[in-house]
Amino acid sequence: MKFGELTYEDYTEKIKAFHGTVAPGILLGGFMVNLAMETLPKEGFYDVICETKTCLPDAIQLLTPCSIGNGWLKVLDHGRYAAIFYDKYSGVGIRITIDKNELEKWDEIHTWFLKLKPKHDQDTELLFAQMRAAGTSIFTMVPAKVHQNYLKKEKMGKTTTCPICHETYPAKHGSICRGCASDLPYDLIDPDDPTKDPKAVLLTKTPVAESVGMHLLHDVTRIIYKKEKGVAFKKGHTVTAENVQMLRELGKNNLFVAEHNPLVKGYIHEDDAALAFADLMRGANMDFNPLPKEGRINLVAEIDGIFVADEVQLQRFNESPGVICATLPNYTVVKKGEVVAATRAIPLYISHTDYLKALNCLKKETVFAVHPLKKAKVGILITGTEVFENLVEDKYTEIMQAKVEAYGCEVVAREMAPDNVATISDKIHQMIQYGADLIITTAGLSVDPDDMTLEAIINAGAKDLLYGVPVLPGSMLVTAKIDDAQIVGVPGCGIYNDRFSFDLLFPRLLADLDITTSDLAKLGNGGLFYK
């Protein structure tokens, strides 16, 4: 019995030297590697994806040229004792894992693998003997093809120096290294560690009466109950004798003035920090006033439209120490000049380290945007035999017409169709010919046997169809596309409920925003409209 060029004894000694002990998982992994080598063509060049981080990767590294360091071994910790051995160019290979039926034939391996007994109660000698006897028979394998994105070997690229720790790192990781951008699992004991910054700068206080003739280091706010909140004195204001009484009435017995705090090394003033943050956050159709107010910068919409935020970047920024950004809810419809977001540093002076960490969370012009809403040409298709045959009065047309006209859209076609797949499909195509670029079908989307609208939309050639949203009322809504026309299938609940799922998604459709299953899933949080 051999493992590559190694005898069983040589292999176990190599395991012990590499791992510290002869671990059963590495021993068993040797048989898996043997099976792969026996099965795959000899002339190929192979990489491996291992689906557990425990033991099996060690066997692969001991017996093949593949290692984590050279990138030929990738570990995806799915917690499964399995590996895919594949041609590094085509991705074609085999996936090998434990055969459950074969496992049950070997009682000690079965007990060890499923952890049916504590380790100290297991018979290691018997376990190893059964592994030798079972060999490769304990595995099963199936053909597999690795996805294209795993076939590309990632290059390190250019390196740069981190401005916080002054160590080199791949430039593609961002403006600071990943170590400084995240919480490290250790603290450096070295008192000269350059990454250690005190969190609060010590500023010199000056009594108000002694501040006359000096310049304020920050805005001073005045709040009058239920009447006023604003800046009483701006940063840089020269304090006069006449100001002293008012400052005391505002609760200011001491001030921070520029003359007694001439230079704060290693820190960024709140105004300068807010300006830098706003500059990165400003996206399409947005602007901000470059003069901070009370340390805050407001970002405003330059057009009527829908406000969209990158929630991942926003959360990362707000998780950074000493900074905040508050926004309107994502996908809010806004008017020109409306404040959509505001950002600031929390302390008067933020440490340079925390400032750089916050900047690293933001990718310029991708954090926020205001997207214009098109004036769609809308077709409304009422479905249902009971309405088509005048057994029930149509109320849905006026409801949907009012909703779309509220956004400046024009209804260019109105049609009715019975619960018939072919007829509904034909009506959809007729509306497209009439010039409609957004078609709303009503009802016929539930589980009733007469509901044919969903099938008709599919039959009409719908692409990118999504059916079902976690919103109540209106969970059975449909979105799709037919050529360049958008299709929205609204359930019957809109006749009764003033607000339902359509109201959440319609502005996004007018902004031509892609809607994914992930986007729909997020609607569940706050998607309950019932009172």
C-alpha positions as CSV (number, residue, x, y, z in Angstrom):
1,M,0.0,0.0,0.0
2,K,1.5,3.3,-1.1
3,F,0.5,7.0,-1.0
4,G,2.2,8.4,-4.0
5,E,5.8,7.3,-3.5
6,L,5.3,6.9,0.3
7,T,4.7,3.6,2.1
8,Y,2.0,3.5,4.8
9,E,4.7,3.8,7.4
10,D,6.4,6.7,5.7
11,Y,3.0,8.5,5.2
12,T,2.1,8.2,8.9
13,E,5.5,9.5,9.9
14,K,5.1,12.4,7.6
15,I,1.7,13.1,9.1
16,K,3.1,13.1,12.6
17,A,6.0,15.4,11.6
18,F,3.6,17.9,9.8
19,H,0.5,17.8,12.0
20,G,2.0,16.8,15.4
21,T,0.0,13.6,15.6
22,V,-1.3,10.9,13.2
23,A,-4.8,12.4,12.8
24,P,-7.4,9.9,11.4
25,G,-8.8,12.7,9.1
26,I,-5.4,13.1,7.4
27,L,-4.8,9.3,7.1
28,L,-8.2,8.9,5.5
29,G,-7.5,11.9,3.2
30,G,-4.5,10.0,1.9
31,F,-6.9,7.3,0.5
32,M,-9.0,10.1,-1.1
33,V,-6.0,11.5,-2.8
34,N,-5.0,8.0,-4.0
35,L,-8.5,7.6,-5.6
36,A,-8.2,10.9,-7.4
37,M,-4.7,10.1,-8.7
38,E,-5.9,6.7,-9.9
39,T,-9.0,8.2,-11.7
40,L,-7.7,11.4,-13.3
41,P,-5.6,11.4,-16.5
42,K,-1.9,11.4,-15.8
43,E,-1.0,14.2,-18.2
44,G,-3.2,16.8,-16.7
45,F,-2.5,19.8,-14.3
46,Y,-4.9,19.8,-11.4
47,D,-6.1,22.1,-8.6
48,V,-8.2,21.2,-5.7
49,I,-11.1,22.7,-3.8
50,C,-11.4,21.3,-0.3
51,E,-14.8,21.6,1.4
52,T,-13.5,21.4,5.0
53,K,-10.7,23.2,6.8
54,T,-10.0,20.3,9.2
55,C,-7.4,17.6,8.4
56,L,-8.2,16.9,4.8
57,P,-6.3,20.0,3.5
58,D,-3.2,18.6,5.2
59,A,-3.4,15.3,3.3
60,I,-3.8,17.2,0.0
61,Q,-0.8,19.4,0.7
62,L,1.4,16.4,1.9
63,L,0.6,14.2,-1.2
64,T,0.2,16.7,-4.1
65,P,1.9,19.8,-5.3
66,C,-1.3,21.7,-4.3
67,S,-1.0,24.0,-1.3
68,I,-2.8,27.0,0.1
69,G,0.4,29.1,-0.4
70,N,0.7,28.5,-4.1
71,G,-3.0,28.9,-4.7
72,W,-3.6,25.5,-6.2
73,L,-5.5,24.4,-3.1
74,K,-8.6,26.4,-2.1
75,V,-10.4,25.7,1.1
76,L,-14.2,26.5,1.3
77,D,-15.2,25.5,4.7
78,H,-18.6,23.9,4.1
79,G,-18.0,21.5,6.9
80,R,-18.1,18.5,4.5
81,Y,-15.4,15.9,4.2
82,A,-15.1,16.3,0.4
83,A,-12.8,17.7,-2.3
84,I,-13.0,18.5,-6.0
85,F,-9.9,17.6,-8.0
86,Y,-10.1,19.4,-11.4
87,D,-8.2,20.4,-14.4
88,K,-6.9,23.9,-13.7
89,Y,-7.7,25.1,-17.2
90,S,-11.1,23.6,-18.0
91,G,-12.4,23.1,-14.5
92,V,-13.5,19.5,-15.3
93,G,-12.9,17.0,-12.7
94,I,-14.3,14.8,-9.9
95,R,-15.8,15.4,-6.5
96,I,-15.0,12.8,-3.9
97,T,-16.7,12.3,-0.6
98,I,-17.6,9.6,1.9
99,D,-20.0,6.9,0.7
100,K,-22.6,6.6,3.5
101,N,-23.5,3.1,2.7
102,E,-19.9,2.0,2.6
103,L,-19.2,3.9,5.8
104,E,-21.8,1.8,7.7
105,K,-19.8,-1.4,6.9
106,W,-16.9,-0.2,9.0
107,D,-18.1,0.2,12.6
108,E,-15.1,2.0,14.1
109,I,-14.7,4.4,11.1
110,H,-18.5,5.0,11.3
111,T,-18.3,5.7,15.1
112,W,-15.3,8.1,14.6
113,F,-16.7,9.9,11.6
114,L,-20.1,10.6,13.2
115,K,-18.5,11.2,16.6
116,L,-20.7,8.6,18.3
117,K,-18.2,8.1,21.1
118,P,-15.8,10.4,22.9
119,K,-12.3,10.4,21.5
120,H,-10.8,8.7,24.6
121,D,-13.3,5.8,24.2
122,Q,-12.4,5.1,20.5
123,D,-10.1,2.3,19.5
124,T,-7.5,4.1,17.5
125,E,-5.6,0.9,16.5
126,L,-8.8,-0.7,15.2
127,L,-9.8,2.6,13.5
128,F,-6.5,2.7,11.6
129,A,-6.7,-1.0,10.7
130,Q,-10.2,-0.5,9.3
131,M,-9.1,2.5,7.2
132,R,-6.3,0.4,5.7
133,A,-8.7,-2.4,5.0
134,A,-11.4,-0.1,3.5
135,G,-8.9,1.9,1.4
136,T,-10.5,3.8,-1.4
137,S,-13.7,1.8,-1.3
138,I,-15.2,4.0,1.4
139,F,-15.5,6.9,-1.0
140,T,-17.9,7.8,-3.8
141,M,-17.2,10.2,-6.6
142,V,-19.2,12.1,-9.2
143,P,-18.1,14.2,-12.2
144,A,-18.0,18.0,-11.5
145,K,-17.1,21.2,-13.3
146,V,-15.8,24.1,-11.3
147,H,-17.2,27.6,-12.0
148,Q,-15.2,29.9,-14.2
149,N,-14.5,32.5,-11.6
150,Y,-12.5,29.8,-9.5
151,L,-10.3,29.0,-12.5
152,K,-8.7,32.5,-12.6
153,K,-5.6,32.8,-10.4
154,E,-5.8,36.1,-8.6
155,K,-2.6,38.2,-9.0
156,M,-1.3,40.2,-6.1
157,G,-0.9,43.3,-8.3
158,K,0.8,46.5,-7.1
159,T,1.7,47.1,-3.5
160,T,1.6,50.3,-1.5
161,T,2.2,51.5,2.1
162,C,-0.6,51.8,4.6
163,P,-0.7,55.3,6.0
164,I,-1.7,54.0,9.4
165,C,0.7,51.1,10.2
166,H,3.2,51.9,7.5
167,E,3.4,48.3,6.3
168,T,3.1,47.2,2.7
169,Y,-0.1,45.6,1.3
170,P,-1.8,45.0,-2.0
171,A,-3.1,48.3,-3.3
172,K,-6.3,46.7,-4.6
173,H,-7.4,46.2,-1.0
174,G,-8.2,49.9,-0.6
175,S,-6.8,53.1,0.8
176,I,-5.6,51.3,4.0
177,C,-4.6,47.7,4.7
178,R,-7.2,45.2,5.7
179,G,-5.5,44.8,9.1
180,C,-6.1,48.5,9.9
181,A,-9.5,48.4,8.4
182,S,-10.8,45.6,10.6
183,D,-10.7,44.4,14.2
184,L,-7.5,42.4,14.7
185,P,-7.5,39.4,17.0
186,Y,-4.6,40.7,19.0
187,D,-3.2,43.8,20.6
188,L,0.4,44.9,20.2
189,I,2.2,45.3,23.5
190,D,4.9,47.6,22.0
191,P,4.3,51.1,23.5
192,D,5.8,52.6,20.3
193,D,3.2,50.9,18.1
194,P,2.4,53.4,15.4
195,T,-1.2,52.1,15.0
196,K,-2.1,53.2,18.6
197,D,-3.9,56.6,18.6
198,P,-5.5,58.1,21.6
199,K,-9.3,58.3,20.9
200,A,-9.8,61.8,22.3
201,V,-7.5,64.8,21.8
202,L,-6.9,66.9,24.9
203,L,-8.0,70.5,24.1
204,T,-7.3,73.5,26.3
205,K,-10.5,75.2,27.8
206,T,-10.7,78.9,28.1
207,P,-13.2,80.6,30.5
208,V,-15.7,82.7,28.6
209,A,-14.7,86.0,30.2
210,E,-11.1,85.4,29.1
211,S,-12.1,84.5,25.5
212,V,-12.8,88.0,24.4
213,G,-10.9,88.8,21.3
214,M,-10.2,85.2,20.5
215,H,-11.6,82.9,17.8
216,L,-14.1,80.0,18.3
217,L,-12.8,76.6,17.3
218,H,-16.3,75.3,16.5
219,D,-19.9,76.4,16.0
220,V,-21.9,77.3,19.1
221,T,-25.5,76.1,19.0
222,R,-28.6,77.9,20.4
223,I,-31.8,75.9,21.1
224,I,-35.1,77.6,22.1
225,Y,-37.8,75.2,23.2
226,K,-40.1,74.4,20.3
227,K,-39.0,77.5,18.4
228,E,-35.4,77.4,17.2
229,K,-32.3,75.3,16.8
230,G,-29.4,76.8,14.9
231,V,-25.9,78.3,15.0
232,A,-25.6,81.3,17.4
233,F,-21.9,81.8,16.7
234,K,-19.9,80.3,13.8
235,K,-16.5,78.7,13.9
236,G,-13.9,81.4,13.6
237,H,-16.2,84.1,15.3
238,T,-14.3,86.6,17.3
239,V,-15.7,86.7,20.8
240,T,-16.7,90.2,22.0
241,A,-17.5,91.5,25.4
242,E,-21.1,91.7,24.3
243,N,-21.2,88.0,23.5
244,V,-20.2,86.9,27.0
245,Q,-23.6,87.1,28.6
246,M,-25.3,85.3,25.8
247,L,-22.7,82.6,25.8
248,R,-23.4,82.1,29.5
249,E,-27.1,81.9,28.9
250,L,-26.4,79.2,26.3
251,G,-24.6,77.2,29.1
252,K,-21.1,78.0,27.9
253,N,-18.8,78.7,30.8
254,N,-15.7,77.6,28.9
255,L,-14.8,77.7,25.2
256,F,-12.3,76.1,22.9
257,V,-10.5,78.9,21.1
258,A,-8.0,78.8,18.3
259,E,-5.4,80.9,20.1
260,H,-5.0,78.3,23.0
261,N,-5.2,75.3,20.6
262,P,-2.9,76.4,17.8
263,L,-2.1,73.0,16.3
264,V,-3.6,69.6,17.0
265,K,-1.2,67.0,15.5
266,G,-2.6,63.7,14.3
267,Y,-6.2,64.8,14.3
268,I,-8.8,66.2,11.8
269,H,-11.2,68.9,12.6
270,E,-14.9,67.9,12.4
271,D,-15.6,70.3,9.6
272,D,-12.7,69.0,7.4
273,A,-13.7,65.4,8.1
274,A,-17.4,66.0,7.2
275,L,-16.4,67.7,3.9
276,A,-14.1,64.8,2.9
277,F,-16.9,62.3,3.7
278,A,-19.5,64.2,1.8
279,D,-17.3,64.5,-1.2
280,L,-17.0,60.7,-1.4
281,M,-20.7,60.1,-0.7
282,R,-22.0,62.6,-3.3
283,G,-23.3,60.6,-6.2
284,A,-25.3,61.2,-9.4
285,N,-27.7,64.2,-9.2
286,M,-26.6,65.2,-5.6
287,D,-24.8,68.1,-4.1
288,F,-23.9,69.6,-0.7
289,N,-23.1,73.0,0.8
290,P,-19.3,73.1,1.4
291,L,-19.9,75.2,4.5
292,P,-20.5,72.8,7.4
293,K,-23.2,73.7,9.9
294,E,-22.6,72.5,13.5
295,G,-20.0,70.1,12.1
296,R,-22.5,68.5,9.8
297,I,-22.8,68.4,6.0
298,N,-26.2,67.8,4.4
299,L,-26.4,66.1,1.0
300,V,-29.3,67.2,-1.1
301,A,-31.1,66.0,-4.3
302,E,-30.4,68.1,-7.4
303,I,-33.5,66.7,-9.2
304,D,-36.8,65.1,-8.4
305,G,-36.3,61.3,-8.3
306,I,-35.7,58.3,-6.1
307,F,-32.9,58.2,-3.5
308,V,-30.7,55.0,-3.6
309,A,-28.1,54.1,-1.0
310,D,-25.4,51.4,-1.0
311,E,-26.5,49.9,2.3
312,V,-23.2,47.9,2.6
313,Q,-21.0,50.9,2.3
314,L,-23.3,52.9,4.6
315,Q,-23.2,50.3,7.3
316,R,-19.5,49.9,7.2
317,F,-19.0,53.6,7.5
318,N,-21.4,53.8,10.5
319,E,-19.5,50.9,12.1
320,S,-16.3,53.0,11.9
321,P,-15.4,54.7,15.2
322,G,-16.1,58.4,15.6
323,V,-18.3,59.0,12.4
324,I,-21.9,58.8,11.4
325,C,-24.1,59.2,8.4
326,A,-27.9,59.3,8.5
327,T,-30.1,59.0,5.4
328,L,-33.7,58.8,4.3
329,P,-34.9,55.3,3.9
330,N,-33.6,53.6,0.8
331,Y,-35.7,54.1,-2.4
332,T,-37.5,57.2,-1.0
333,V,-39.0,59.4,-3.7
334,V,-37.6,62.9,-3.2
335,K,-38.0,66.4,-4.5
336,K,-35.2,68.7,-5.8
337,G,-33.5,70.4,-2.9
338,E,-34.6,67.8,-0.3
339,V,-32.0,66.7,2.2
340,V,-31.3,62.9,1.6
341,A,-28.3,62.3,3.8
342,A,-26.2,64.0,6.4
343,T,-22.7,63.1,7.8
344,R,-20.3,64.3,10.4
345,A,-17.6,63.3,12.8
346,I,-18.7,62.8,16.4
347,P,-15.7,64.4,18.3
348,L,-14.6,67.9,17.5
349,Y,-11.3,66.4,16.4
350,I,-11.2,62.9,15.1
351,S,-8.0,60.9,15.1
352,H,-6.2,60.6,11.8
353,T,-6.4,56.8,12.1
354,D,-10.2,56.8,12.6
355,Y,-10.5,59.3,9.8
356,L,-8.7,57.1,7.3
357,K,-10.7,54.0,8.4
358,A,-13.9,55.9,7.7
359,L,-12.7,57.1,4.3
360,N,-11.7,53.5,3.4
361,C,-15.3,52.4,3.7
362,L,-16.4,54.8,0.9
363,K,-15.9,54.4,-2.8
364,K,-16.3,57.7,-4.5
365,E,-19.7,58.4,-6.2
366,T,-21.1,55.0,-5.5
367,V,-22.5,55.4,-2.0
368,F,-25.6,57.5,-2.8
369,A,-27.4,58.6,-5.9
370,V,-30.7,60.2,-6.9
371,H,-32.1,58.6,-10.1
372,P,-34.7,60.4,-12.3
373,L,-38.1,58.9,-12.8
374,K,-39.2,58.5,-16.4
375,K,-42.7,59.5,-17.5
376,A,-43.8,56.0,-18.6
377,K,-46.4,55.3,-21.2
378,V,-48.6,52.9,-19.4
379,G,-51.0,50.2,-20.6
380,I,-53.6,48.9,-18.1
381,L,-55.0,45.4,-18.8
382,I,-57.9,44.4,-16.6
383,T,-58.2,40.6,-16.5
384,G,-61.0,38.4,-15.2
385,T,-64.1,36.9,-17.0
386,E,-66.4,38.4,-14.4
387,V,-65.3,41.9,-15.3
388,F,-65.0,41.2,-19.1
389,E,-68.6,40.0,-19.1
390,N,-69.8,43.0,-17.1
391,L,-70.9,40.8,-14.1
392,V,-68.7,43.0,-11.9
393,E,-68.0,46.7,-12.5
394,D,-64.3,47.5,-13.2
395,K,-62.9,49.7,-10.5
396,Y,-59.2,48.8,-10.9
397,T,-58.6,51.0,-14.0
398,E,-59.3,54.3,-12.1
399,I,-57.3,53.1,-9.1
400,M,-54.2,52.2,-11.2
401,Q,-54.6,55.2,-13.4
402,A,-54.5,57.5,-10.4
403,K,-51.4,55.8,-9.0
404,V,-49.4,56.2,-12.3
405,E,-50.6,59.7,-13.1
406,A,-49.4,60.8,-9.7
407,Y,-45.9,60.2,-11.1
408,G,-46.6,62.1,-14.3
409,C,-47.0,59.0,-16.4
410,E,-49.5,58.8,-19.2
411,V,-52.0,55.9,-19.7
412,V,-51.9,55.2,-23.5
413,A,-54.0,52.0,-23.5
414,R,-56.8,50.4,-21.5
415,E,-58.0,46.9,-22.3
416,M,-60.0,44.0,-20.7
417,A,-59.5,40.3,-21.2
418,P,-61.3,37.2,-19.9
419,D,-59.4,34.5,-17.9
420,N,-57.8,33.1,-21.1
421,V,-54.1,32.6,-21.6
422,A,-54.0,33.3,-25.3
423,T,-56.3,36.4,-25.1
424,I,-54.3,38.0,-22.2
425,S,-51.0,37.4,-24.0
426,D,-52.4,38.9,-27.2
427,K,-53.6,42.0,-25.3
428,I,-50.2,42.5,-23.8
429,H,-48.6,42.5,-27.2
430,Q,-51.2,44.9,-28.6
431,M,-50.4,47.3,-25.8
432,I,-46.7,47.2,-26.7
433,Q,-47.7,48.0,-30.3
434,Y,-49.8,50.9,-29.0
435,G,-46.6,52.4,-27.6
436,A,-46.9,51.3,-23.9
437,D,-43.5,50.8,-22.3
438,L,-44.9,49.7,-18.9
439,I,-47.9,47.4,-18.8
440,I,-49.9,46.7,-15.7
441,T,-52.1,43.6,-15.6
442,T,-54.6,43.2,-12.8
443,A,-55.6,40.2,-10.7
444,G,-55.6,36.6,-11.8
445,L,-52.3,35.8,-9.9
446,S,-53.5,33.7,-7.0
447,V,-53.9,29.9,-6.7
448,D,-57.5,29.8,-7.9
449,P,-58.0,27.4,-10.9
450,D,-59.4,30.3,-13.0
451,D,-56.4,32.5,-12.5
452,M,-54.5,32.6,-15.8
453,T,-52.6,35.9,-15.7
454,L,-49.3,34.6,-14.6
455,E,-49.3,31.9,-17.2
456,A,-50.3,34.4,-19.8
457,I,-47.4,36.8,-18.9
458,I,-45.0,33.9,-19.3
459,N,-46.7,32.8,-22.5
460,A,-46.3,36.3,-23.9
461,G,-42.5,35.9,-23.7
462,A,-41.7,37.4,-20.3
463,K,-38.0,37.4,-19.3
464,D,-36.4,38.1,-15.9
465,L,-39.7,37.2,-14.2
466,L,-40.0,37.5,-10.5
467,Y,-43.2,36.2,-8.8
468,G,-44.0,36.8,-5.1
469,V,-42.8,39.6,-2.7
470,P,-42.7,39.5,1.1
471,V,-45.2,42.4,1.4
472,L,-48.7,42.3,2.7
473,P,-51.0,43.1,1.1
474,G,-49.8,42.3,-2.4
475,S,-47.5,39.3,-2.0
476,M,-48.5,37.8,-5.3
477,L,-47.1,40.6,-7.4
478,V,-45.2,39.9,-10.7
479,T,-42.4,41.8,-12.4
480,A,-41.0,40.9,-15.8
481,K,-39.8,42.3,-19.2
482,I,-41.0,41.6,-22.7
483,D,-38.5,43.2,-25.1
484,D,-38.1,46.8,-23.8
485,A,-41.4,46.9,-22.1
486,Q,-41.8,46.4,-18.3
487,I,-44.6,44.2,-17.0
488,V,-46.2,44.5,-13.6
489,G,-48.8,42.0,-12.6
490,V,-50.7,43.3,-9.6
491,P,-52.9,41.1,-7.4
492,G,-56.6,41.8,-6.7
493,C,-55.9,43.3,-3.2
494,G,-55.4,46.8,-4.8
495,I,-59.1,47.2,-5.2
496,Y,-59.5,47.1,-1.4
497,N,-56.2,48.3,0.0
498,D,-55.1,51.9,-0.6
499,R,-51.4,50.9,-0.3
500,F,-49.9,47.6,-1.3
501,S,-46.7,46.1,-2.9
502,F,-47.1,48.0,-6.2
503,D,-46.6,51.3,-4.4
504,L,-43.1,50.1,-3.1
505,L,-41.8,48.9,-6.5
506,F,-43.4,51.3,-9.0
507,P,-40.9,54.1,-8.4
508,R,-38.0,51.7,-8.9
509,L,-39.4,50.6,-12.2
510,L,-39.7,54.2,-13.3
511,A,-36.1,54.7,-12.4
512,D,-35.1,51.6,-14.5
513,L,-33.4,50.1,-11.4
514,D,-32.7,46.4,-11.6
515,I,-34.9,44.4,-9.2
516,T,-33.4,41.2,-7.9
517,T,-34.7,38.4,-5.6
518,S,-32.4,39.9,-2.9
519,D,-34.0,43.3,-3.3
520,L,-37.4,41.8,-2.9
521,A,-36.4,39.8,0.1
522,K,-35.4,43.0,1.9
523,L,-38.9,44.4,1.5
524,G,-40.1,41.9,4.2
525,N,-38.6,44.2,6.9
526,G,-41.3,46.9,7.0
527,G,-43.5,45.3,4.3
528,L,-46.5,44.8,6.5
529,F,-49.1,47.4,5.7
530,Y,-52.0,46.0,7.6
531,K,-53.3,48.1,10.5
